[in-house]
Amino acid sequence: VVGRRLSRLGDEVETVLRSAAVIGYEFDVDLLADVVGSDADQVLDALDTAAAANLVVEVAVDRHRFAHALVRETLHGELSSSRRARQHRKVAEALEACHEGDIDPIVAELATHWAEASSGGDPTRAIELALRAGVLASDRGAYENAAAWFAHTIELMDGDSDFDADRRRTLVRLAQSQSVSGSSSEARANALAAARMALGAGDAEVASDALGVVSRSSFIETDEADPEKIELLGHVLDMDSLTAAQRASLLGQLATEYIFVRDIAARRRVQDTLRELLPTLEARDLGPVFASAGYFRASLGHALVVESTAMARRAAVESAPIHAGGPWGNLFYGALAAGARAIAEESVREVKSRAAGSTNRFGAFAHMSDSMLQVIDGNIDAATASMRAMDEAMRSIELPESANYHTSTRLMIRRELGELADLGYIADVAETLGHPAGTARPIAAFIRVHQGNLDAASAALDLVRGEQFSDDAGYPLVVSLWSEVARATNDLEMCRVLADEISLTSGLH
């Protein structure tokens, strides 16, 4: 039908429409005139004829669109590859001329045209624009869109060795965007691929950035270990060309990864080295460090959390947007563990503010943090509402650990409602997970206490006697729940051990 209508319009009208089809589904008359090489009145005459045939529709002054997407697809699809590339180049050049000096508002449109124009030719301009489109999307918090542009940029490079350095840098950007948008496994794969490329090229900057990508959304020792990342971190830390900022970022990641192999001694050695290094860094370099779980340790105590706040503020303010949520999110847990309530509240406000208008993991975790504060204040309805908002946000980005966070948040709400005895099914699973001194076992024992099964709770407590408690995100939960289990079972020895832990954490010594 489209073909028959076009054939009745004549060559001149068809030429105008084919050029319009290259511009897009909707198009500007002046731009179309520039592409066709005619004046606007002649183009309008052709469009009036096409409108009479129900092929185009006027949508505003000097602005038209095709009556149906199929019309545009038919016209565009009938162009030969060479003619299509030439036409897209004409459109791209006309657009750049019209927006000389400020192409950012149309960079996505330009990138698309240059990609088509570069088919079989030099892709340099298309790559530049696709990369710019990704950066702009990332800056405004549209991380899924940014990831799509960075992936497209890599496709445009198509194995050309001339773009090797650009390819590994773009892989890092892709991984960063995927990390924030919730695509954790893809983020990890692309970050490690970039790190391997950078190591092979002796590129310390990209290697450091790649291994600084946070592809985890959970930081408890039952999470899967990543020996490949630990190995790569070791290789990169051996590079002599690392700056102090790069070394700090890598140490933060290494300390994080030691959580999942439960090497607490190695983790603390790295953290101590990192603490000595941080004061030497500029504020702009702190973001990647504070965005990792490596620096913050619940057992550091109240004084150090307060001391860290100033650095975290500077890191969040001066970091790139992709890191800005991380420092505040991590600071929340350290502040809450140390009883620094004002700092915890400030961190929630900051993360919510930075996540506003976009869907990403920072925003999802801000809801969880808010729920925790509401429970502390006894506002159970508000806490439940925040939990539901967290669930919705985590589902929307398909966060793999969403079930874990729902369970832990539900646990604290059920505790306040006196309903823990109903969670026996959670205890059945938790009793089989991780190290006895890890996060899962005290949850199970705590539920057993509320079920009145003190023998099971006491037997669980016996397994952690003499053990070092987990040094992960679950540390405050571990210490607080074991404390209640010890009190309920009248285990005075463990009460003393746990009282010392609480005293150290809260800075009461």
N, C-alpha and C positions, 0 to 999 in steps of 0.2 A: 504493500500500500504506500509506504514511504517512497519507494523507488518510483512508482507511477506518478505520485504527486510532484516529485522533484523533476521528472522528465518533462512535465508540462510547463515548468517555470522558465526555462531557457538557461543558457550557459552562464550569463552574467549573474543571475540570482543564485545559481548553484555554486558559483565560485565564491560569492560572499558568504553563503551558508557553510561551505566547507571550511573557510577560514574561521568563521564563528565557532564551528565545532571543535577546532583545534584550541581555541581560547577556553572553552568550557561549556557547561550546561547553561550558565548565565553569562552575559557578556556586555561590555560597554561599547557604545556606538563609536566613540572617538578612537578607542583602541583598535576596534575592528577596521575603521577607515585607514589607520596607520598601517595595519598589517596588509590590507588589500592594496594600498597605494592609491586610494581614491579619496574624494572629499566626502564629508559626512552626509550631505544631502543625497548623493548618489547611493550611498549605502542605505540610507533610510528608505529610498524608493524601492530598493531590492527587498528590504525587510517588510515593507508594506505589502508587497506582492506575496511574500512568504506567509505573512500573517493571514492574508485572505485565503490561503490554501491550508490554514490551520497547522502550519509547521512551526511558527514562532509566536510568542506573546509579548506584548510590551508590558513591563512591570513597573517602570518609572521613566522619568524624563531621560532620554538617551540611554535607556537600559532595557535589554530584552533577554528572554530566555527561550529555550526550545519548548514546544508544546508538550513534548514527551521525551524522556531520556532516550528512547529507541531512535528518535529522529537524529539526535546528536551522535549516538553510537553508529548508526548506519553511515552517516556522512564521514565520520572519522575513520571508521573501519575500511572504507573503500579507497582510502588514500594508500598509495604504495609506500613502502618503508622509507625510500629516499625522499619522496615528496612530504611525507609526514614529518620527518626530521627537519627538513627545510622550513616547513610552516611553523613548527614549534620554535625554531630558532628566531624566526621573524617575530613571533609573539613575545618571546623572552626579551629580545633586544628592544622592542617597542615598550614593553613594561618597564624595563630598566631606564629607558629614556624619559618616560613619564614620571618616574619616581626617583629621579636622580638625587642622590644625597640622603635618601631615607627609604631604603628598600625593605626594612624590617617588617612593616605591615603586610607586605606581599611576598615575603621570602618563601613561604611554603608553595605558593602558586608559581613563583619563579623557579624554584628547585624542580618542580614537576616538569615544567616546560624545558628546562635545560637538560634534564635526564632524558627526555624524549629526543631532544635535538642532538644529544651526544651519542645516540645509538650508533655503534660501530666506529665512533671517532674519539676525540680527546674528551674524557669525562671530568677534567679538572674543575671547570666552573660548576658543573652539576654537583660535584662532591663538596665544594666550598659552600654552596647554598643549602644542600641537604643537611650538612653539619650545622650550619647556622640556624636552620629551622629547628633542629633538635635542641640546641643550646637555649634558644628562646622559649621553647616549650618547657624545658627543664626549669628555667628561671621563673616561670609563672606557675610552677607546681603541677604541670600537666605531664606527669612522668611516663604514663603509658604512651602518650603521643610522642614524647621525646624518644622513648625506646624504639618506636617504630621508625622514626627518622634516622636514628643512629644505625639501626639494622640496615636500612635502605642505603645509607652512606657506605657501609661495608660492602654491600652488594655491588655498588657502582665501582668500587675499587677492583673487584673481580680478579683477584690473584695477581694483579700487576705489581711486580716487585718495587717499582718506583714509589708505591704508596705504603711500603711496609711500616714505616714509622707512624704515618697517619692511621694506618689500620689498627695497630696496637693501642694507640691513644683513644681511638674511637671505640674500640672494644671495652675499654675502661669506662667510658661515658655510658655505653650501653648497659654494662653491668651495674653501674651506680643507679641508673634510672629504674632498671628492673628490680633492684634491691628495695628501693623506696616504694615502688608500686606493688610489691608483694610477690614478684616472680623470683623466689629465692633460689631455686635449683638452677634456673637459667642464669641468674646473676653470678652464682658461684662458678658455673662452667665457663662463662665468658671472662670472668676475672682471672681465673687460673690460666686460661689460654693466653690472655694478655701478659700475665706474669712470665709464663714460659717463653713467649716471644721476646719479651724485654730482657730476660736473663741471657738468651742467646745472642742478643744484640749489644749486651753490656749497657743497657739503658736503665740506670738506677731510678730515674724519675718515674717512668711508667711502671716499672716493677713495684715500686713503693706504692704508687696510687692504686695499682691493680690489687695488691694484697691488703690494701686498706678498705676495700669494699666490704661492707657488712652484709653478708648474705644469710645471716641467721636472724631469726625473730624470737628465739628462746635461748636462755643461757643457764640451763641446769645440766648437771653432769650426765643425766640419762640421755641427753641428745647425742646424736651420732658424732663420733670423732672424725676428724679430717686430717689424717696423717699426711696427705699430699700437700695440704696448705702449710702444715708445720715444717715439712721438708723444704718447701719453697721459701718460707720465711727465713729458715736457717741459711740458705744459699744467698739470699738477697742481703741479709744482715752482714754477710762476709764481704760485701762489695765496699771497696775503699772510697768510692766516690759519693757515698751517701752523705747527705746533709744531716744536721742534728734533728731537724724537723722530720725528715724522712725516717730516720732511725727511731724517733719517738713513736711515730705512727705504726711502724712495724713491730716495735716492742709491745704496744698496746694490743695488736692483733695476736701476737704470740702468747701473751698472758691470757688472752681470751681462749685461745685454742687449748691451752693446758687444762682448762676446766674439764674438757670432755674426755681427756685421758686420765683425769684425776691425779695429776702431778701437782699437788698443792705446793710442795717445796719449790719446784722450778717456777711455778706461777708467781710465788711471792718474791723470789730472787729477781725475776724480770720486772715486777712491779716496783721493787725498791730501786732498781736501776732507772726505771722510767721516772720515778718521783725526783730523783737527783737531776734528771735531764730537763724536766719541764720548765723550771724557772729560767732556763737559758733561752727559751723560745719566744718568738714574737707572737702576739695575740692571734694574728691571722693563721698561724701554723697549728694552733691548738685544736681546731675543729675535728680533724680526723682522729686525734687521740681521744678526745672526750666522747666521740661518737661510738667508740668501741667499748666493750664491757671489760676490757683489760685493765683499765686504770682503777676504776672504782672497786673497792673491796669493803664489804659491809663491816668487817672487823677493824677497819681503820679508826673508827671512833668519831664522836661528834666534832671534836676540835678540827680534825683534818677535813671533814665534810664542809665545815664553815670556811676553812681556809681555801678549799677547792672552789667555792662558789664564785669568788671573784674571777678566777681563771676561766671557769665555765661560762660566766656571763660574757667575758671578752671573746671566748671561742665562738659562742653562738652568734654574737653580734657581728663579728668580723669574718665568719666562715662563709663559704659559698652556700647557696640555698640547700644544696643536697646534703650538707652536713649539719645545717642549723638546728634541726630537730633533735639530733642525736645527743649533743651535750646536755640539753635540758632533760631529755627523757632519762638518761642514765643518772643524772644528778638526783632526780626524784627518788630513786630507790636508795641511794646512799643517804639522802637527807631523812627519808622516812625511817630507815634502820637506826639512824643516830638520834632520832627524836627532834630533828631540826624542822619543825612544822612549817614555819614561814617560808623556808627555802623550798620545801616540797610543794607548797601551794603556788609559789612563784613559778616553779618549773612546769606545773600543769597549765597555768595560764599561758606561758610562753609557747609551749608545744601546741596548744589549741589555736593560738593566734597564728602560728606559722603554718599550721595544717589547714587553716580555713580556706574554703573554696576548692579544695582538692581532696581526692580520696587516696590515702596512702597509709602506711603502717604507723607513721608518727601520730596521725590523728586517731587511729584505732587504739593505740596504747594510751593516749591522753584520756580516753573514756575509761579505760581500766584504772588508771591512776585516780581519776576523779571518784570512781566507785569505791576505791580503797579509803579515800579521805572521808567520803560520806558514811561509810561503815564506822570509822573511828568516831565520828560525831553522833552516831546513832540514827542517822537519817536513812532508814532501810528502803523506803519507797524511792528516794532519790538515787540510792546506790543501785537498786534494781533497774531503774531507768537507764543509768549509765552503763550497766552491764549489757542491757539489750542494745544500746547504741554501739557498744564495743562489738557485740556479736554481729550486728549488721555490717559494720565497717570491715571486720575481718572476713566475713563471707564475701563481701563485694570484691575484695582483692584476693580471695581464695588463699588466705594465709594457712599454710599446712598445720601450724600449731594452734589453730583457733579452738579446737576441742579442749586442749590443755588449759588455755586461758579461761575458757568458759567454766571448766571444772573448778579451777582454783578460786575464781571469783565467786562462783556459786557456793563454794565451801565456806567462805567467810560470811556470806549472807545467811546461809543456813545455820551457822554457829550462833549468830545474833538472834535468830528466830527459835533456837532450841530444837532444831530439826536434824542435827547431825546423825542421830541414831538411824535415820532413814537412808543413810548413804553407805550401807554395808557393801553394796556392789562396787563402790569406788575403793573401799578398803581391800576387797578381795583382789583387785588388780594391783593396787599400790604396794601390797605386801610382797609382790614378786619383782618389783622394779628396782634397778640401780643398787648402789652400795648401801649397806645398813645405815651409814651416817649421812646419806644423801637426802634428797628432798622428799621422795615418795614415801619412805617408811614411816616417818613421824606423822604424816597425814593419816596413814592406815591406823597407827597406834592411837592417835587422837580420837578417831571415829570409834575404835574399840572401847575407849574409856567411856564415851557417851552411850555406848550400847550396854555398858555395865560389865564388859568382859575384861576385867583388870588383869587376869592371868595372861591373856594374849598381849595386852599392852606392856606388862612387865617383861615378858619374854622378848619382845621387840627391843625394849630399852636395854636389856642385857647385851644385845648384839653390838651396841654402840659404845659400850664401856671401854675406855682406853683409846677409842678411835678419834681421829681428827675430823671435825665437822666440815662439811662441804664448803668450799670457798667460791660459791657461785651465786646466781641471782636468788636462789632459794635460801640462802643463809639465814636471813631474819626469820623466815617461816620455820626452818629447821630448829633453831634455838628456842623460839617461842613455844612451838608445839611440844618439843621434848621436855621443856620446862613444866608445862602443864601435865604431861604424862608422868613425869617424875614426882610432882606434887601429889597427883591423884593416887599413885601407887606407893606413896610414902618412902621413896627411895632417896634417903638423905644424902648418900654419897653423890648421886647424880645431880641432886638439887644444888649441892655446893659447886660442882663442876660447871653447871649451867648458869648459876648465879655469877660466877667469875666471867663467863662469856658475855653475859648481859652487861655486867659492869664495864668490861673492856669496850664493848660496842658503844655504849651510851656515854662513855667518857667520864664515868663516875669515880674512877681511880684517883 
